[in-house]
Amino acid sequence: MKTFVATSLVLVGAESAVSELTFDVAAAKNRPVTKVITLLKDMLKQLEKEAEEDEEIYDQLACWCETNDKEKTKSISDAEATIEDLTNKIEELTASSARLSTEIKNLEKEVAENQEALDAATAIRQKELAEFNAEEKDALAAISALKSAVTVLGKHNGAFLQVSSSTMSGIAASVQMQLAKHSEVFKGVLTHHERRSLAAFIQSPADYFDAEPTFKQSYAPQSGEIFGILNQMKESFETNLADSQKEEMTNQKAYEDLKAAKVDEIAAGQDQIDKKTQELASTDEKLAESKENLEDTKKSLAADEEFLMMLKEKCSGTDAEWEERQKNSSIGDGGLLQGVGCVEF
């Protein structure tokens, strides 16, 4: 009996103790310390969330920095290579432009010289032709005059027929004129004796062919000599005329050959000038375009270099700022964790 009572008292005491313990746990939830702990835990979660968001933003910014750094570095490298290529191209085009300009000037000089040579040859040919035409006209006139004289005298030479005084005077005047006009032609043709005989005939033509035969007219060898001299003069003119005509044909052929050659040379030279002028225009256009591209590329390079420098500076500052934030965040998180642990303890 005593044992039961004792056991019952122990159980009642234990139950009473459990009731008191349960009461303390429920009440603790509303204590100020519990609220502080909850607040600290909420702050820790918020900091962790903010840290994750900061890390995401930093990762995006780091990606942007890295991407732009690579792109601008490559762009700068490409621009430097382009500048080198354009510089070499400009040098080549400048040299080509100078070469073409010199070649065009030389060709223009050659064409001008060929044209001058052709003009000079044409002027000479025209002068020669004019001289030939005048000489041919004179020669034909002389031949005609001598032929008439020979014809008239030939009719009377052997038969001692009468020749009027006016006819004889006309023949003598014509012979005198031809001798004076073409003295160079008869040099080496007429002997000194023949010239004296012609002079005597010119002085007194009637002494050779008259109506009433004189001593001289009766002397057939003298009249025959005059006839022969005049005939010789006519043949000399005819020979000289034929030679002059042949020479004229030769000169005309030589001129035509020269003209054809010069015309071809001028045409070929002008064709080269036209082609090289077009090539020069194209070269100068490419040169101007290359210079413009070079200036644009230099400006683009300067802008990229400035941007890259700013990018590196900004991204470097961002990295330093991120490291500082990480450091401060670690300290803050650690402090909160320690605070929570202390309060809970």
Secondary structure, DSSP 8 states (H G I E B T S, - for coil): -HHHHHHHHHHHHHHHHHHHHHHHHHHHTTSHHHHHHHHHHHHHHHHHHHHHHHHHHHHHHHHHHHHHHHHHHHHHHHHHHHHHHHHHHHHHHHHHHHHHHHHHHHHHHHHHHHHHHHHHHHHHHHHHHHHHHHHHHHHHHHHHHHHHHHHHHHHHHTT-----HHHHHHHHHHHHHHHHHTHHHHTTTS-HHHHHHHHHHHH-GGGTS-SS--HHHH-HHHHHHHHHHHHHHHHHHHHHHHHHHHHHHHHHHHHHHHHHHHHHHHHHHHHHHHHHHHHHHHHHHHHHHHHHHHHHHHHHHHHHHHHHHHHHHHHHHHHHHHHHHHHHHHHHHHHHHHHHHHHH-
